[in-house]
Amino acid sequence: MTRTYKYRVYPTTQQATTLTQWLTTCRLLYNNALAARKDAWHTHQQSVTYYEQATQLQVAKQTNPCLKVVHSQVLQDTLRRLDKTFSNFFRRLKKGEKAGYPRFKGKYRYDSFTYPQSGFSLEKNNKKLRLSKIGSINITLHRLIPSEGVIKTCTITRDVDHWYACFTVALPDPEPESQQRGIKKAIGVDVGLKSLLTFNNGDTIANPRWLRHSEKKVAKEQRRKDRRQKGSHNRHKQNTKVAQVHQKIRNQRKDFHHKLSRTLVDAYDLIVYENLKITNMVKNHHVAKSISDAGWGQLMCFTEYKAEEAGTLVEYVSAYNTTQLCSRCGKLVPKTLATRIHSCPYCVLDVARDHNSAITILHRSRYYVASRSGQELSVEPV
Ligand SMILES: [Zn+2]
């Protein structure tokens, strides 16, 4: 299996300038290669391949000093990214899905480059990241890459004014027999906005509403930005400030989700979520902002990969009518969004709305049902 490990790196001012220059060079290469593909199509209805563009790159390097200073594999990877964008575009077209023609990348829309094979190494007891043609950059490995892992690629990413290194690491697949700890403790989880999580035992985790809490600050910095003249240096500086506030919110949310998913994975052998169509839900503009702010998808994703490492199961069950059905007698008890209590007229079950859903969610789990009835159930990957 493959895992990504992301760490903050601390380049010197000089190194940060070089990193920024590399981003610019890669972005221009990307845009030029995109333009070449567009031209070829418009003038001769011909498509250009990655290999053709990689060959042209070798020629261009002779005359362009900016290209010369960047590690050659990093440049090739930039062309490969474009190639991938095009194959995705054509695949979607073929399937009749909505597909936008690949677009040029604006100045602040190109934030990473990748060493796809070599040219990077960790050294000085994991305190330094050596990048070929850049130098040794300070790095903080807040958690270690497992010794049995093989680092495949290294991507350097800019997030506003912070820099990160992301390593993709190939890890041995977990042994099938150790994959499952046996289901002794299972939990059903209802995700929501009022409470972020409600469990089948009735416990809840409050929704921190990161964005809501910082909304005044966001609005203030945004207003300041709007007052600055378009295209001015001050406006750009203020733009960074707005982005920094959002960055902070993103990091708070991520941190919270990491801790929460860790707690769940450590405490339970089976974690059951609803299979939500989050992209569809976000189309509802009234709640889109709140749903994005809660970040359910991120939480589920973190739970999933931590569970895989720990040999715990995560299961997604159908979300159909989980709020409307009584978790005790299974009868339909209609309620509107405003009804916060599930009060069943048939079996007199009287619990919070989300609590009722969480019980139904747990009961829909195949693994839970099997473990309760003492059945053996072969475990398939999530
Ligand atoms: Zn009932």
Boltz pocket constraint, residues with backbone or C-beta under 6 A from the ligand:
constraints:
  - pocket:
      binder: B
      contacts: [[A, 326], [A, 327], [A, 328], [A, 329], [A, 330], [A, 331], [A, 344], [A, 345], [A, 346], [A, 347], [A, 348], [A, 349]]
      max_distance: 6.0
